[in-house]
Amino acid sequence: MSQPPSVHVQPLAPLLRVLRTCRRNDLLVISADGEVDLSSAGLLRRALWQDLPQHTVLDLSGVSFMAAAGLRVLEEAAERAHLERRRIAVVATTRPVTRLLRLAGFDRIPVYSRLADAVRELPSWPVAEPLLWHSIEERGRLAPRGLDQGSAEVSRKARRWTTGRTTFPRPCSS
């Protein structure tokens, strides 16, 4: 009896590489290279949950694919930045990433096409908007995305809505 031929299986290469670089004491650039999907989004999340300075730029110019799991990481980062009164920006140049951000209506944090512009302009931007909420000019109130002012039950004195989602996953240690 002959034995079946042996098959050598190569281990999967990591889909995503993430690098954290301090530009100044108050500015961190997190660069991602590869694909952001359900299996690799945790790596990006960990990079965004470690100690962060006042300003963070997430450089996704090396990302060739981004799934909804990556968008969720960005939404969590925007919400955390808002609650902690920090500023965050994204650099996106590849079509898959810019298309996903545009289709999802991702407008809570500024998106740049060049890293140099993000580093230069981020300190002048307002603090990130909270997750799933946007301003409504009418009567100066804030309302949940997808609700019109008539269906939102809010008092005249309301300054802003609270999301009720103030819990976050624990920061992962490196």
Residue pairs with C-beta under 8 A, 6 or more apart in sequence:
14 34
14 40
14 43
15 34
15 35
15 36
15 37
15 39
15 40
16 32
16 33
16 34
16 35
16 36
16 40
16 43
16 44
16 63
17 32
17 33
17 34
18 30
18 31
18 32
18 33
18 43
18 44
18 46
18 47
19 30
19 31
19 33
20 28
20 29
20 30
20 47
20 50
21 28
21 29
21 30
21 31
22 28
22 29
22 53
23 29
23 119
25 53
26 53
26 54
26 55
26 123
27 53
27 54
27 55
27 56
27 57
27 119
27 122
27 123
28 52
28 53
28 55
28 56
28 57
29 56
29 57
29 59
29 115
29 119
30 44
30 47
30 48
30 56
30 57
30 58
30 59
31 59
31 61
31 62
32 44
32 47
32 58
32 59
32 60
32 62
32 63
33 62
33 63
34 40
34 62
34 63
34 64
35 63
35 64
35 65
35 66
36 44
36 60
36 63
36 65
36 66
36 67
36 69
36 70
36 73
37 65
37 66
37 67
37 69
37 70
38 67
38 69
41 67
41 69
41 70
41 72
41 73
42 172
44 70
44 73
45 73
45 76
45 169
45 172
46 171
46 172
46 174
48 56
48 58
48 73
48 76
48 77
48 80
49 80
49 168
49 169
49 171
49 172
50 171
50 172
50 174
52 84
52 86
53 86
54 86
54 87
55 86
55 87
55 88
55 122
55 123
56 77
56 81
56 86
56 87
56 88
56 89
57 88
57 89
57 90
57 91
57 115
57 118
57 119
57 122
58 74
58 77
58 88
58 89
58 90
58 91
59 91
59 115
59 118
60 66
60 90
60 91
60 92
60 93
60 94
60 97
61 91
61 92
61 93
61 94
61 115
63 70
63 92
63 94
63 96
63 97
64 94
64 96
65 96
66 96
66 97
66 100
68 100
70 100
71 100
71 101
71 104
71 106
74 90
74 101
74 106
74 109
75 106
75 108
75 131
75 132
76 131
76 168
76 169
77 88
77 109
78 88
78 108
78 109
78 128
78 129
78 130
78 131
79 128
79 130
79 131
79 163
79 165
79 168
80 86
80 168
81 87
81 88
81 109
81 127
81 128
82 108
82 127
82 128
82 129
82 130
82 131
83 130
83 166
85 127
86 127
86 128
87 122
87 123
87 125
87 126
87 127
87 128
88 109
88 122
88 128
89 109
89 110
89 111
89 112
89 118
89 121
89 122
89 125
90 101
90 109
90 110
90 111
90 112
90 118
91 111
91 112
91 113
91 114
91 115
91 118
92 98
92 101
92 111
92 112
92 113
93 113
93 114
98 111
100 106
101 111
107 129
107 134
108 128
108 129
108 130
108 131
109 128
109 129
110 118
110 121
110 122
110 125
112 118
112 121
130 163
131 163
131 165
132 144
132 145
132 163
133 142
133 143
133 144
133 145
133 160
133 161
133 163
134 142
134 143
134 145
135 142
136 142
136 143
136 149
138 149
139 149
139 156
141 149
141 152
141 154
141 158
141 160
142 158
142 159
142 160
142 161
143 149
143 152
143 154
143 161
144 152
144 161
152 161
154 161
